[in-house]
Amino acid sequence: MGIVINHSENIFLPQMIITKPEMEEKVEAFVKNGGTVIVTYRHAVKDADNNVPFGETLPVHYNALAGLTVEETESLQDYDAFPVVGSGVFEGVEGTGRIFRDMIQVQDAEVLFHYADAFYLEFAAVTRKQTGRGTLYYVSCGLEEKITKLLMEQVMRDWHRKALWSSSSSRECGTKRGFC
C-alpha cells in the first residue's frame, strides 16, 4: 500500500526512530508544499533495516529539512531534569525538560527554546525551519506540559496565518484586520 500523506495540514511524528527513504521523500514533499511537521527527539536514528547508519549524522537524512544536526544525546529518565528558556516568539518563557534530550547544533533553523543548564547553553531544545511553503519543528527533548501547550498553540497560530494567507478571499480581509 505504501505511505500516504494527504488531507492534513499538520503531522506529528513522535520518536519515529526508524527512517525509510519512502517516508523521508513524503515528509519533505509535504513540508515543501505547505504542510507542518513536528518531529521529536530520537527521530530518524536508524535506517529501514533497524541499523544505526555508519557515518551519518542524526537525524538521518533529515538534516537539511530540519536545518540542524544532533551532536549528542542524553537519557535522563527523570522529570524536571533541566531548564529550558525561550527565544524569539517565546522570549521570557522558562520551563523544564525531561526524560531525554538531543543536543542540537543549528545550521539554518530558528531557535525557539534552548537549554539553560551549565555545559549545554549552546544547544537548541526546540527549533523551527521554513522550507518551501511549509515548516518543520524539531522538539529535541521531553517538555513540561506548560511549554508543550505554548508550543502547540504557536504551531496552530502559524498554521492559521498560513491558511488565511493562502486563501485569496481571506488575504485581503486578513491583511486589513492585521492578521497576516
C-alpha positions as CSV (number, residue, x, y, z in Angstrom):
1,M,0.0,0.0,0.0
2,G,2.8,2.4,0.7
3,I,2.9,5.6,2.8
4,V,0.2,8.2,2.1
5,I,0.3,11.7,3.5
6,N,-2.6,13.8,2.4
7,H,-5.7,15.5,3.7
8,S,-3.9,17.0,6.6
9,E,-2.1,20.3,7.4
10,N,-0.2,19.3,10.5
11,I,1.6,16.0,11.1
12,F,3.1,14.9,14.4
13,L,5.8,12.2,14.2
14,P,6.9,11.5,17.8
15,Q,10.0,9.4,18.3
16,M,10.0,7.9,14.8
17,I,13.2,6.1,15.4
18,I,13.4,4.1,12.1
19,T,13.5,6.1,8.9
20,K,12.7,4.8,5.4
21,P,13.6,6.5,2.1
22,E,9.9,6.5,1.0
23,M,8.8,8.2,4.2
24,E,11.7,10.8,4.0
25,E,10.6,11.7,0.5
26,K,6.9,12.0,1.5
27,V,7.7,14.2,4.6
28,E,10.0,16.5,2.6
29,A,7.4,16.9,-0.2
30,F,4.7,17.5,2.4
31,V,6.7,20.3,4.1
32,K,7.7,22.0,0.8
33,N,4.1,22.0,-0.4
34,G,2.9,23.9,2.7
35,G,2.5,21.2,5.4
36,T,3.7,21.5,9.0
37,V,5.6,18.5,10.5
38,I,6.6,18.2,14.2
39,V,9.3,15.7,14.9
40,T,10.8,14.8,18.3
41,Y,13.9,13.6,19.9
42,R,15.0,10.1,18.7
43,H,13.8,10.9,15.2
44,A,15.5,9.1,12.3
45,V,18.1,7.4,14.4
46,K,18.1,4.1,12.4
47,D,17.6,3.0,8.8
48,A,14.9,0.7,7.4
49,D,16.9,-2.3,8.5
50,N,17.0,-1.1,12.1
51,N,20.7,-0.3,11.9
52,V,22.4,2.9,13.0
53,P,23.9,4.1,9.7
54,F,27.7,4.4,9.9
55,G,29.0,7.9,9.1
56,E,25.5,9.5,9.1
57,T,24.6,12.5,11.4
58,L,21.3,12.5,13.2
59,P,18.5,13.0,12.3
60,V,19.5,10.6,9.5
61,H,18.5,12.1,6.1
62,Y,16.6,15.0,7.8
63,N,19.5,17.4,8.5
64,A,18.8,19.8,5.6
65,L,15.0,19.7,6.0
66,A,15.3,20.3,9.8
67,G,18.2,22.8,9.5
68,L,20.2,21.1,12.3
69,T,22.3,18.2,13.4
70,V,22.3,16.3,16.6
71,E,25.7,16.5,18.2
72,E,24.9,14.3,21.3
73,T,22.1,12.7,23.1
74,E,21.4,12.2,26.8
75,S,18.9,9.8,28.5
76,L,17.9,11.2,31.9
77,Q,14.7,9.2,32.8
78,D,13.6,12.0,35.1
79,Y,11.0,14.7,35.1
80,D,12.0,18.3,35.6
81,A,15.6,17.3,34.8
82,F,16.9,20.5,33.1
83,P,15.9,24.1,32.4
84,V,14.8,25.4,29.0
85,V,14.5,29.1,28.1
86,G,12.5,30.6,25.2
87,S,13.8,32.9,22.5
88,G,12.2,34.8,19.6
89,V,8.4,34.4,20.0
90,F,9.0,32.6,23.3
91,E,11.3,35.3,24.8
92,G,11.0,35.3,28.6
93,V,9.3,31.9,28.8
94,E,11.1,29.4,31.1
95,G,10.3,25.8,31.9
96,T,11.8,22.4,32.3
97,G,12.7,19.5,30.1
98,R,12.6,15.8,30.9
99,I,13.3,12.2,30.1
100,F,15.6,12.5,27.1
101,R,17.4,15.2,25.1
102,D,19.2,15.7,21.8
103,M,21.9,18.4,21.8
104,I,21.1,20.3,18.6
105,Q,23.6,22.3,16.6
106,V,21.6,24.7,14.5
107,Q,22.5,25.2,10.8
108,D,19.7,27.4,9.4
109,A,16.7,26.7,11.7
110,E,15.2,29.3,14.1
111,V,15.8,28.5,17.8
112,L,12.5,28.7,19.8
113,F,13.9,27.2,23.1
114,H,17.4,26.4,24.2
115,Y,18.9,24.6,27.2
116,A,19.8,26.7,30.2
117,D,21.9,24.4,32.3
118,A,25.7,24.5,32.6
119,F,27.6,22.9,29.7
120,Y,24.5,22.9,27.4
121,L,23.8,26.6,26.8
122,E,25.0,26.4,23.2
123,F,22.4,23.8,22.3
124,A,18.9,24.3,21.0
125,A,16.0,22.5,22.6
126,V,13.2,23.4,20.1
127,T,13.6,24.7,16.5
128,R,11.5,25.7,13.6
129,K,12.6,25.8,9.9
130,Q,10.6,27.1,7.0
131,T,11.2,25.1,3.8
132,G,9.2,25.9,0.6
133,R,5.7,26.8,1.8
134,G,5.9,24.6,5.0
135,T,7.5,24.3,8.3
136,L,9.3,21.6,10.3
137,Y,9.6,21.8,14.1
138,Y,12.2,19.8,15.9
139,V,11.4,19.1,19.6
140,S,14.6,17.7,21.0
141,C,13.5,16.8,24.5
142,G,10.5,15.9,26.6
143,L,8.9,19.2,27.7
144,E,6.8,20.0,30.6
145,E,3.1,20.5,29.9
146,K,3.1,24.3,30.1
147,I,5.9,24.6,27.4
148,T,4.3,21.9,25.2
149,K,0.9,23.7,25.3
150,L,2.6,27.1,24.4
151,L,4.5,25.4,21.5
152,M,1.4,23.7,20.1
153,E,-0.6,27.0,20.3
154,Q,2.2,28.7,18.3
155,V,2.1,25.9,15.7
156,M,-1.6,26.4,15.3
157,R,-1.2,30.2,15.1
158,D,1.4,29.8,12.4
159,W,-0.9,27.3,10.5
160,H,-3.9,29.7,10.8
161,R,-1.8,32.6,9.4
162,K,-0.7,30.4,6.5
163,A,-4.3,29.3,5.9
164,L,-5.6,32.9,5.9
165,W,-2.8,34.0,3.5
166,S,-3.3,31.1,1.1
167,S,-7.0,31.9,0.6
168,S,-7.4,34.8,-1.9
169,S,-10.6,36.0,-0.3
170,S,-9.0,35.9,3.2
171,R,-5.8,37.6,2.1
172,E,-7.4,41.0,1.7
173,C,-9.6,40.5,4.8
174,G,-6.7,39.2,6.9
175,T,-4.4,41.9,5.9
176,K,-7.0,44.6,6.6
177,R,-7.6,43.2,10.0
178,G,-3.9,42.8,10.8
179,F,-3.9,39.0,10.9
180,C,-1.2,38.4,8.3
